[in-house]
Amino acid sequence: MAVSPANEIEKQFARLPAETQLSLLERLVHHLRQSLEAPQESWEAKLSAMAADPQMQRELRRIDSEFSAAEADGLGKSTAFA
C-alpha cells in the first residue's frame, strides 16, 4: 500500500525533537497566514491605485455631475429606513 505524502511528512515530523517541531509549526503557520492575507492586501492595493488614477477620478466626477440633477429632486435623505 502506498504511503501518502502527508502521512510521510507526519511520520518524519514525529521523529523531530519537540523544540524543532514547535519551530517548524510556527514557520508553517506564518507562511499560511501570509498566503491568506496576500489576496486582501492585493485587493486593497488595487483599489487604492484605482482611486488615485486621474482617469478614474475624471470618470467619477463625470458620473457625479450626470446625477447631480437627481440630487435636486427635493427628496433629500430619507429617514424612513434609518
HELIX and SHEET records of a PDB file:
HELIX    1   1 PRO A    5  ARG A   15  1                                  11    
HELIX    2   2 ALA A   18  ALA A   52  1                                  35    
HELIX    3   3 PRO A   54  GLU A   71  1                                  18    
END                                                                             
